[in-house]
Amino acid sequence: MDNANDINREHDITTDIKKKLKEKHPKAAELKQSAVIDKPETKTERVIFENITQDEIASNTKNSLGSGGPT
């Protein structure tokens, strides 16, 4: 949707739309076994994240320097 178009619903899937979508989204490549990590998952302690609040994130971002925040 955009301001120049009055369409405000989903399109019906036509042959043309399906063809255009396939052109934009080619088939996925084959899975390379070398990209698969074959070891047990690492469990993360939930308590580490329980006390992080939106206010703390905003405050720390404003006070950081360099690529992580204002310079």
C-alpha positions in Angstrom: 0.0 0.0 0.0 1.1 3.6 -0.6 -0.5 7.0 -0.9 -0.8 6.8 -4.7 -2.8 3.6 -4.5 -6.2 3.0 -3.0 -5.8 -0.7 -2.6 -6.4 -1.5 1.1 -6.6 -5.3 1.1 -4.5 -8.3 0.3 -4.2 -9.2 -3.4 -5.7 -12.4 -4.7 -2.8 -14.7 -5.8 -2.8 -14.7 -9.6 -0.4 -16.5 -11.9 1.3 -13.2 -12.6 1.8 -12.3 -8.9 3.1 -15.9 -8.2 5.6 -15.6 -11.1 6.9 -12.2 -9.9 7.3 -13.5 -6.3 9.2 -16.6 -7.6 11.5 -14.3 -9.5 12.2 -12.2 -6.4 12.6 -15.2 -4.2 14.6 -17.9 -6.0 14.9 -21.4 -4.6 17.1 -21.9 -1.6 20.6 -23.3 -1.9 21.3 -26.8 -0.8 22.3 -27.1 2.9 26.1 -27.4 3.4 26.9 -29.8 6.2 29.9 -27.7 7.0 27.5 -25.0 8.1 25.8 -27.2 10.7 27.0 -27.0 14.2 26.8 -30.5 15.7 27.1 -30.0 19.5 24.6 -29.6 22.3 22.9 -26.2 22.7 24.2 -23.9 25.3 21.7 -23.0 28.0 21.5 -19.3 29.0 20.8 -18.4 32.5 17.5 -16.5 32.5 18.3 -14.5 35.7 20.9 -12.5 33.7 18.2 -10.8 31.7 15.4 -10.5 34.2 16.5 -7.1 35.6 17.2 -5.3 32.2 14.6 -2.7 31.7 13.7 -0.3 28.9 14.9 2.7 31.1 18.3 1.0 31.7 18.8 0.3 28.0 17.9 4.0 27.1 20.1 5.4 29.8 23.1 3.2 29.0 22.8 3.9 25.2 22.8 7.7 25.8 25.9 7.4 28.0 27.9 5.2 25.7 30.4 6.5 23.2 31.6 5.3 19.7 29.7 2.9 17.5 27.4 1.9 20.3 25.9 5.3 20.9 26.3 9.1 20.7 29.7 10.6 20.1 
